[in-house]
Amino acid sequence: MRVRIRTMHRRGHRRIIGVLSAALLGTAGVTALPAAAAVPHAPAPAAVPHTTDAGRTTPAPRLPGGLAAAPPMGFNNWNSTHCRAEFNEEMVKGIADLFLTKGLKDAGYQYVNLDDCWALPSRDANGKLVPDPQRFPHGIKAVADYVHSKGLKFGIYTSAGTKTCNEAGFPGGLGHEQSDARQFADWGVDYLKYDNCNNWGVDAKQRYRTMRDALKATGRPIVYSICEWGENKPWEWASDVGHLWRTTGDISDSWSSMLAIAKQNLPLAQYAGPGHWNDPDMLEVGNGGMTDTEYRSHFSLWSMMSAPLLIGSDLRKAAPETFEILSNKDVIALDQDPLGKQATVLNSDSGRWTLVKQLADGARAVALFNETDRPQRISTTAKDVGLPQAAGYRLRDLWQHRDTHTAGDLSATVPAHGTVVYRVTADRQWAHYPPAVEPGTDGSPLVEAGTAGGLRSTVRNLGGTPARNLTVTLNAPQGWRIKATSPATTRALPAGRTLTTSWRITAPAGTKPGAYALPLTADYRSPGGTRATAALPGTAHVVVPPPSGTADAAELPWLTSSNGWGPVERNSSVGEQGAGDGRPLSIGGSGFAKGLGVHAPSEVSFYTGGRCTAFSARTGVDDEVGDRGSVGFEVWADGRRVAQSGTLTGADAAATIDARITGATTVRLVVTDGGDGIDYDHADWGDAKFTC
């Protein structure tokens, strides 16, 4: 029976395949059996903990001790290659070479790990796993030996089911644990990722403990990664089973996926520690679906959460910016800190996150993370993050690699989707460092080409000594005119004081609409003469006023867009993850030639410049997902919600939404997930129109 599997918009795409595999067995006339005994060669229930004849309870057996004292760091091919032909022996060896030539080994990365599709679909006559001879002509041991020759470690993948997660049906470990573990040990495997597909309903604790015991019996130290997607809350029971456990479904290379997974993992801080780590899945840094700002946030959050740092991009093709992010030793040091404390959430108000991580030397790592699509000021204090009272504190910016001091305030204006990470220490020598100054602006200016716009900047001295000879500069693209209309310099900015500057900004006539870099810098000197610089990466948007009359939203440029899966589409459904792969818009059997196709959660913003009076659309879940999915549509004008649809499902007809937007400078079209997650949430703004 051929079943068409569509919609990789589910984050846990491997989970879908596992569930569908069970469904296929049922439709083929095979009854899925819930008990381990129903699976050929199924393991007997593991006795963990077990009771002796005398009635005494003994500790559960553990894997070899001393492993994963810090979160594992390395590489896994899945996010960049999946099962494509490029995943082969030469690629794996090339990655090992790059660990040395690009300084990744020196930065702490150790493991070069294979994911699914390394084996043939069938075992040999003796029940042994067989490496694919086309991908790995010299076998797995030869590849492991090569990796080891570089001073690195080698990892492999299988599933705690009868087959792995790939639909080709590669053999899993269920019922073959002892044999497979022995093979892995003989090949020189140092790390096993054990997935959860095609598990026949066998108890997860039993399946993962059985492989634990099989690995232990080999006598080889093997880091054991439990990948059961957090379905059975492994953080509550797996600290004596594996060294790390997945807490979420699969990550994808998008801002919304990364953010959702971080939010799932952050509340689990109490369960992480040396030898037992929460795993929010692999890194997507460098795969192209996010900006460098977003990738820095991704890497910062994973390091603050003491997550395994497994590179998921093809390092043979990676840009210098990718290596710069992955090799940031200051940030890596937080992840690898020997105390092993996962960061906790101090505050998360209105998308402004403050995360705090206790470090072994008594310092605190503080991440100021801006979830929103616009710059925001985020602040806390040394006292609030748990540091002792002191006259001053050393403040190291881990992305700027710069040391300053603060009298106690920890704050920054953080760009949209950005993260500022500080290492803060109570230091008696605090005055030896320049005072920290905090540059900020009142937003990202909207500029009509040829017409002057305005911006206000601030520079605040957070330190305990003056910032001397301070000069503030606003930089714009060539040809733009920038003029300070109030003072942008001062001989001395005292501790706790702020310099405010107003600017006039003019983009040349004919400048194309879009976002343009508008960085703000503050140059100054400490009382001792040390020069320092603080910078804020800003943005200006060149905008075009909408035409008079009625305008289709799909024909207008948008200021910003974010989408839960793939890009926002013009005049088609969102389809799959790629651009332009959707279908004609259709809701409840009604088609729409014009409109926007999105996937929850989504936000598309437009510049209306006070010239429009109304917005209207026909809204609903696109027919391509059948009767599944549930979403809500909202219209916001200048930060105020002016219309909403209520919850709509795939079974509903198109609903009309009308909004009054008279005088609004910007309008945002927002789609929420309906409160039940984002699976199948393909949403259409059919016949979306502005009246101006």
N, C-alpha and C positions, 0 to 999 in steps of 0.2 A: 504494500500500500504506500503510495507516495503522498506525503503530507507537505504542503508548502509552508515553510516557516518564514514568516515575514516579521517586520517590526523589531529591529535591533534597538528600538528606542527603550527597551527595558534595560536598566543598568545591569541587572544580573543575567546577561544573555546566556551564560553557562547554565544557570539554573533552569532556564526555559528548556534547553535541550535535554536536561536530565528528566524534567517532568514529562516532556513529550515522549521521551523514550519509553517511560512506563506506560503512557497512553497508547503508544504504538503496539506494545506487547499485548495490551488488553484488546485492541481492535483486531489483532491478528489471531485472536482466539487463545492467547496464553494468559492465564490468570497471574497477576503480580502477587507474589507470596510475601507476607509481612515478616515471617520468621526466618532467622538465619539458617535454620535447617533446611529451608526450602530452596536455598541457593546451592548449586553443586560446589562441594569443597568449602562450604561456609565455615567460618570460625566458630568455635564453641564460645559461650559467653565468658568474658574475662572476669576473673575474681579480683576486683579492685574496689575497696580494700577486701581482704579475705580474712577468714577466721580460722585459727588453728584448732586442733582437736581439743585443746584445753580451753577453748572459748576466748582466747586472747586475739584481739585485732592487731594485725601487723601492717606496717606502712605499705602503700602501693609501690610496686617496683618503679624505679625512675630510669630515664635514659642516662648515659654516662654524664657525670657531673662536670661543671665548669664550662659548659657550652652556652653560647649566646648570653654571656655576661653583659654585653651591650647589644642593642638591636642589630641584627645582621645587615651588612651593606654589600651590595653587589649589583648584578645585572640579571634580568630575565627577558627573554626574547619576545614574549607573547604580545605585548602592547604594540610593538612595531612590525612584527612579521606575521602574527597568527600562524596559520599552517601553510603559508605560501612556500614555493620552492626555494626561495632565498634563505630559508632556515636550514642550514646544513653545517657540515663539519668545518668548512672553510670560514663561514661566518663566525662560528663560535671561537675558533682559534684567533681570528682577527680581532674579536672583542677582547680576548685575553691580552693580545699584543697592545691594544689601545689603552688598557688599564695602566700599562707601564709608560708608554710614550706620551700619554696625555696627563700623567700625574694622578690618575684616579687611585691607583694602589697606594701611593704616598698619602692621599687624602683619606684613606681608610677603607676603600672598597676591596672586598675579598672574594666574593662568590661570583662565579660565572655559571648561571643556571639555565638548563633546558626546560622548556614547557612542553605542552602537548605536541603530538605528531612525530615524535622521534622514533617510534617503534612501528613494526608491521602490524596489520590488523589481527593477525593470528599468532598464537604461541607456537613453539615447535612441538615435536612429538613428546618431549619430556616436560611440557608445560612451562618452558622457559620463555621469557620475553626475548624478542628478536629485533635488534636495531634495524631501521630501514637502511638497506645497503646502498640506496641511491643518495640519501642524505648523509649517511655516516659510513662510507665504504670501508673504513678501518676499524669500525666498531666504537662502542662507547668508551671502553677502557683506554683506547689510544687517545681519545679526546681529553679524557680526565687526566691522563699522564701529561699531556701537553700543557693543560691548565696548571697542573701541579708544578711543572718545570719552571713556570713563571713566578712561583712563590704564591700562587693563588689557590682557591678552593673551588670545588666542582659540585653542582647541584643538578637534580633531576626531578621529574614530575610523574605522578600517576594519580589514580583516583581510588577512593574508598568505595568502589562499586565494581560491577562486573565489566564495565567499560569506562573509558575516560569521557570527557565532556564533548569532544569533537564528534560530529555526526557520522564520521567515517567509522567509528566504533573500534578504537584502539583498546587493547585489553587493560582492564583495571586490576586492582590488587585484591578485591574481595574474594576470599577463599584461597588466595595464593600468597598470603602475607609472608610466611616464613621463606618460601622460595624466592620471592621478589626481593625481600630484604637481603638475603644472602647474595643474590646477584648484584644488588647495588653496592654492598660492601666489597665484593670481589672486584668490581669495576673501580673502586676508589671514590665512591660518592661521599660527599661531606654534608649534603643538605638535601632533604626530601620535602617537596611540596605535595601534599596529599589532598586531592580534591574530593568532591561530594556527589558526583553525578552517577546515575544508574545504580543507586544504592539499595533498591528493592525494599525500602522501608525498614531495613535492619537498623537497630538502635545505634545512633551516632556514637555515643560513648563507647559502646562495645566495639564498633568498627575501628575507631581511632586508638583505643587502648590495645587492640590486638596487633595493630601495626607497630605501636610503641614497643610492645614486648618483643616483637620479631626483630626490630632494629636493635634493641638492647642485647638480644641473644647473639647477634653477629660479633659483638665485642668491638665494633668500630664506632668511634664517636661520630654521630650524624645528627645535625640540627634538624628538628622535626617541625615542619610548618603545617598546621591544621587549617585546611581551606574548606570549611563547611558553611561559609557565608554568614556566620553569626546566627543561623537559624535556631540552634539549640543552646544559645547563650554560653558558648564555650568559656568565656571569661569567668563563669561561675564554677566550672568543674575541670578545666583542662590544665591547670598549673602543674599538675603532676603527670600530665600526658604528653604535651608538646611544649616546645620552646616559644612558639608564637601561634596565634590563632586569628583567622580572619574575623572581623567584626561586622562586615558589610557585604553586599553584593559587589559585582565587578565594577571597577572604575572605568570611565571612558574619558577621552581627551576633550573635555569641555568644562567650562567654568561651573556650570550648574551641577554636573556630576561630582566634581571635586569638592564643591562646597557642601553638597548634601552628605557626602561620605564623611567629611570632616565633622559635620554636626552630629552624625551618628556615633563617631568614635570619641569625641571630646568628653562626654559624660562618664566614660569608663576608666578614668584615670586611676582609681583606687585598685584596679586589678593588674596593672602593669608593674614590672620590676625586673631586676636582673634575672635572666633565665626564663622569663615568661612575659611576653609582650603582646599588646593589642596590635593587630595588623589591619590597617584600613586599605590595604591593597597597594599595588606597585605605583611607582612614579610615572607620570605622563610627561615630565619635563622634556621639551624639545620635539615633541611629536607634531606640533603645528596647529593644534586646535585652540590654544590659548595664547595670550600675549606674554611677553617676557615679564611684565609686571605681575600677571596672574601666575606664571610659573614660579616666580620668586615667592609669592604667597603660598603656593602649593608646597614648595620645598621648606619654607619657614614653618608652616603648620605641621607638616610631617615630623620635622625635627623637634619642634616643641612638644609634640605628642609622643616622643620616644618611639616612633614607628620604624619598622624596617625600611631602609633606604635602598630599594631595588630599582635600578635604572631601567626604564621601559622604552627608551628611544634607541634607534639604530645609530650607535656611536660612529659608524663608518661615514654617516652622512650628517652628523650633528654640526651645528653652527658654533662658532666661538662663544656666543652668548650662552649656549646650552652648557658647554664645559665650564664657563665661568660660574654659572649657578650651581652645577653639580659639585664643583670643587671648592666651594666656599667653606674653608676650614673653620672659620669662626662659627658659622651656623651648624656645621657638622658636629662641632664640639658639644653643642647642646644635646643633640641626639645621642651622642656617645658618652655623655657625662656618667661617671661611675656610680653616682648615687642612684641613677635609674628611675627618677621621678618623672612621670608624665605630667605635662602642664595641666593646670586647672583653670577654669573660667572664673575670672574675677568680676567681669561685667560683659553684657552683650546687648546693651541698649540701642535700639534703632539701627541695628547693623554695625554698630561700633563695638568691636570685641577687644577686651583686654585679657590676655592669657599670661599666666605666671608659672614659672618652672623653677623649683628649688634646685640648686646646684651643690655639688659636693664640697666646694670651697666656701660655702656660706653665701655666695652671690645669688642673685635672682636674674633669670632671663625673663624679659617682658616683651611680649609681642602685641603691638597695636595694629589690629587688623580691621580694614574697612571693607565690609561686605557689599556696600552700596555702589551705585553707578555714578557717584559724584564725590568730590573730595570732602573729607570730614575731619574735624579736629577731635582727637581722642586723647584723654589725659587720665593720669592717676598719680600716685605719690609713692615715694620710697617706703613710707610707713604702711600704706595700704598693701603693698606687695610683700610685706613681711620682713623688711630690713630694719635693723636697730637704729635708734636715734643717733644721728651724726651731724657734724657741722657741714659736711659735704660728701658727695658720692662721685666715684668715677663712673662715667657713662660711656660705654663703648657701643657705637652703632655698627652692627654686624654686617650690614650691607655696604655701608660707606667706609668701613674699616677705619674709623676715626674715634679718638679718645677726647672727651671733654669732661666737664664736671657740672653737676647740678646741685642746687641747695636742697633739693627734695622733690621738685616737680618733675614728672616724666610725661612728656606730651609731644605730639607732632600733628601737623596737618597731613593726613595720609591720603594719597591719591586714590581714585576709584579702583576697587579690587586690589589695593596695595596693602603691604604689611611693612611696618617698621619694627625692627627687632633690636632691643638693647640688652646688653649685659651690665647689670648695675651692682656695684660693690661699695660698701662702706669703707672708705680709704682715707687714712690720715694724711696722705699726700695729695688730697683732692685739688688743692690750690695750684699744684704744678701743671695742671691741665687747663686749657682755655675754657672759659665759660661756655656752656651750651646755649646756642640761640636757636629759637624756633621760628622759621619762616612760615608764613601762611598767606592765604588769599581768601577773598569772599566768594570764591566760586570760579567756574570756567566761563569766561565772557562769551557772549553770543554776538558776533560781529557781522553786519551786512557789509559786503565788499564795497569799498569807497566811502563808507560812512564811519565816523569815529564812534568807538565804544569805550566803556570805562571799566576799570578794575581797581580794587583797593587791596594793598598788601600790608602785612604786619610782620614785624620781626621783634620777638620778645626774648629778653635775656633771662634764662632759667638758672643761671649760675649765681655764685656768691661774690663775684668780682666783676668789675666793669668790662664791657666789650668795647675796645678802643678803636678809633678810626674806622667806624662801621660804614660800609658802602653797600647799598642795595641796588641790584641790577635786574631788570626784566628783559629777557632776551626773546627775540621774535625772528621769524624767517626773513631772509633777505628781501628787501623791498618794502617791508612793513615800516610804519612810522610808530615809534614809541616815545612818549614824552611824560616825564614825571611832573605833575602839577602841584606837588607839595614836596617838602624835603625828603631826599633819599639818602642822605649822609648825616652823620653826627660824629663829633670828636670822641664822645664817650656815651655808651648806653648803660646806665647803672643797673645793678642787679634788680630784677623784678620789673623793669620798665620795658615799654614797647614803643617802637618807632612805626608809625602808620604813614603810608605813602599812597597817594592817588595817582593813577596812570591814565593817559589817553592812548588808545590803541586804534590804528587804522590799517586795515588790509587793503592792498591795491585794488582798484576797480578791475573786475574780471577774474579775481581769485576764485578758484573752483570751491564749491561747498565741501566741507569736511573738517576734520580735527587737525589742528596744527600745534606743534610743541611751543610752549610759552614758559620756559623754566625761569624760576626766580632764584637768585643767589644772593647771599649775604657774605661779604668778605670783611674780616676784622682781625684785631690782634688782642692777645691777652695782655694783662698788665706787665708781664715779663717780656713782651715783644714777640711771642710766638704767633705766627700767622695761622688763621683758621678760616674755613669756609663751610657754610651750611647751604644746602640746595633743596629746592622743592620742584619736582618735575610737574609743571602745570600744562594746561591745554586751553587753547582758544578754538571755538567752533565758528567757522565762516558759514553763514546761513543765507538762505534765499527766501524772501517773503513769498508766501503762497499766492497764486494768481487770484484775481477777483472772479467770483462766480463759484461753481462747484468743481472740486478737484478730487480725483481718485487718490486715496492714500497710497496705493501701490505706485503711483507716478511721482510722488513727492520724495525728496531726499529726507532721510531720517537722521536725527542727531545721534542717537545711540540705539543699540538693539542687543538683547540677550535672549537666549532660547534654551529650553531644556534639552533639546536634541537636535543637532544639526543647525543650519542657519535659518533665519527668517526668510520665507519665500514670497516673491511677488507673483500674484495671479495664479498660484498653484498651492496645493497642500504641502505640508512640510516633508512628506515622504519619509525617506530614510536619513542617514546621517550626512550624505553628500549634498552639495549645492545643486539645485536644478533637477532633483530626482523625484519631485512630487507629481501629483495628478491634478486634473481640473478640480477646482473647489466644489465640494458637494456636501450638503447638510440635509439629512432626512429626505433624500431623494431629489432635492432641489439643487440645481447647478448654478454657479456664479462665475461669470467670465472675469470679473475683477475682484481684487481683495488681497488679503495677506494670509499666508499659511504659517502657523506657529506651533510650538509644542510647549506645554506648561512645564515649569514656570517660565513665563515670557514677559518681556517688556520692550515696546518700541516707542520711542519718543520723537516728536515732531516740533519744529519751530513754526509757530503761527503768528508771532510778532504783534499780537493784539488786533489782527486784521480779520479774524474769523468769528463766526457767531454760533456755529453748530457743527456737530459730528454725528453721523449715523452709520449703522452697519447691521447686517444680518449675521448672527453669531451662532456657533454651535460646534459640536465635535464632528470632524470630517468622516464621511461614510467609509473611508478606506479601513477603518478599524471596527466596522460593524457596530454592534450595540455596546461596545466597551468604552471605557474612559469616562471621566467626569471632570469638568472644568468650570471656572467662573470668569466672566468678563467684566472688566472695570475700565472706566475712563477717568483720568485725572487731569485737571487743568491747574497749572501753577501750584502743584502740591496739594490740591484739594480734590477729593473724589466727587465727581459730578454725576456719575451714572454707574449702575452695575446690573448684571443679568440675573444673579442668583446662580445656583448650580445647574448645569446642563450636562446630560449624558449622551452617549451615542445612540440612545433610543429616542431622543427628543428631536422635534422639528426645529428649524432655524428660529431663533428669537430675535426680535428687533430691539436694538439699543439706540436711544437718542440722548444726546448730551448737549447742554447749553454751555458754550465755551467763550462767550463774549468777553473780549479784552484780554484773554490769556496769552501769555508770551510762549509758553510751551504746553503741549498736550502729550500725555503718556497713555498708551493702550496696553493694559496689563491683563495677563491671563494667569489665574491661580489654578492649583491642582484639584480643587474641589474637596480637599481635606482627606483624601484617601490615597495619596501617593501619585506618581506621575505616569504609571503604566498606561499606555495607549492614549495618552492625552494629546491627540492631534486636534488642534483648535483652529477654526477659520473665522476671519473677519471678512465675511462676504459683502460685496458691494460697499466697502468702507469708503465714506466720502466726507470731505470737509466743505462747509459752506462759508465763503469768505467775501 
